[in-house]
Amino acid sequence: MQLSHTRPVVSATFDEPNLVSAAGLVPLMALAGKAGLQKLADERVSVPTDKGANAGLKLSSLVAGMAAGADSIDDMALLRHGGMGKVFTGAYAPSTLGSFLRSFTFGHVRQADAVASRFLLNLAEHTELLGGRADAGTVLVDIDDTIVEVHGYAKQGAAFGYSGVRGLSALLATVSTETVAPVIAAQRLRKGSAGSPRGAARLATDALALVRRSSLAGRKVLVRADSAFYSHALVAAVLKTGADASITVRMDPAVRRAITTIDQDAWTTIKYTDAIYDETTGAWISTAQVAEIPFTAFTSKKKADQITGRLIVRRIPELNPKKGDGQETLFDTWRFHAFFTTTAPADLDTVVADQTHRRHAIIENVHADLKASALAHLPSGVFTANAAWLVCAVMAFNLTRAAATVTHTPALARAATATIRRKLIHVPARIATSARRLRLHLPTDWPWEKAWSALYQAALPTRAPAT
């Protein structure tokens, strides 16, 4: 592509009052309105003084800005250009939104958490965000944390944690199924030096409570986490709700002793990196194997608090043995990866349980998605303002995902936020007025016109043009 020589560009002037750069916000915020975002915030967020007035409009503005790509308070100015004032009302200035966020206390952040969970449930009622009623299978709840890097000493709570990076720790719980892409069910912002398990049990309880109130109620639930979250508090909290746990264990002496008792004939070869399927034998030719053994976790607790389950172990050959004296080893050495699960063998056998647990890494995609969007920065020096910013970022993530599901485009329903934003939200439009009504004129030959129109008709059915 190159500039046209037939009709060269000779000037560029910012003087058109009837253009908007993100016409996709029209159906997106209509969908947010159907899910009651503004009403929920007005009812539940009670930030004092004039800075907390119209909490619903201000939270909606923050969510809209993040959905359109804002990753700082100053970026909220993208809601105030061209014809945006004709299409939307209550688009506050960035300074006003910043003052609103800095007025939050911890209690107000928890109020925003309540708004986020109810907003997710309402979105699921109007879309297939959590799947259809006929869907079946296990509901997967994944818990993990990530460090959002910050710079300088002005950020409250910023510290060096386990990653060696100065930042704040965001703890998330996502919900997904075999057919539904992950959505964020609960979130917490913690100081950067907080250990991974801190608050994980409460977060899991909140996420599981949301699952029970949603269309997913009544289905089996499996909570997955890595070894940093292996604790009695978390596993006990999960089991108390009726869910199962699948958590990576640390290689402590008890686990090592249990692994040594596994019979050599108990190992099963599985599909793994560089595996080859042998059609003759119907088995995988691979270097990875799995086995399981009954295991009692947390034996340091009193007997009533100990938890029984299965220890599932995956082993692969050690590819980087320590340097020796030049002689080959007489036998294979292995690297072991083990996790503890309370699932019944009849529900998930050894191989399937291992495959299911490995898919816990899906939550890393959510971390990367948020960090490429609203969590690219934590914009305030006030900790509670950043905690509220995280809640808004989660609502924007779930809203964008919900909008993608109503397009009936499977690839969009599982796409990253940046892809959804590029195809559905960042669509320029010209505003025309006729009979005191606004009409949007969008680009001809927009490659994703069908998906955009499906979203528009789902969010604004009474205003959708006849097809």
ZIGIRA-V500615 format. One line per field, one symbol per residue. ss: DSSP state (a for helix, b for strand, c for the rest). psi: psi as a letter, one per 40 degrees, with the letter a starting at -180 (. if undefined). A space follows every 50 residues. Layout:
ss: ???
psi: ???
This chain:
ss: ccccccccccccccccccbbcccaaaaaaaaaaaccaaaaaaaaccccca aaccaaaaaaaaaaaaaccccccaaaaaaccccaaaaccccccaaaaaaa aacccaaaaaaaaaaaaaaaaaaaaaccccccccccccbbbbbbbbbbbc ccccccccbbcccccbbbbbbbbbbbccccccbbbbbbbbccccccccca aaaaaaaaaaaaacccccccbbbbbcaaaccaaaaaaaaacccbbbbbcc ccaaaaaaaacccaaacbbccccccbbbccccbbbcccbbbbbbbbbccc ccaaacbbbbbbbbbbbccccccccccccccccbbbbbbbbcccccccca aaaaaaaaaaaaaaaaaaaaaccaaaccccccaaaaaaaaaaaaaaaaaa aaaaaccccaaaacccaaaaaaaaacccbbbbbbccbbbbbbccccccaa aaaaaaaaacccccccc
psi: hiihedgiheihhgehefiiegeeddddddddddefddddddddhfhiad deifdddddddddddddeeheiddeeeeegibededdiifgiiddddddd deeiiddddddddddddddddddddeafdeiideiiihhhhhhiiihhhi iieehhehihadeehhaihhhihihiadehihihdiiihiidehidehed ddddddddddddeaeeieiihhhiiadeehidddddddddeeiiighiii gidddddddeehideehhhihahfihhhddefihhieiiiiiiihhifee iiddeihiaihhhhiiihegiihaeeiiieiiiihihiihieiidddhad ddddddddededdddddddddebdediheiehdddddddddddddddddd dddddeefhddddeiidddddddddghiihhihhffihhhhiiifhdfdd dddddddddgdeeiii.
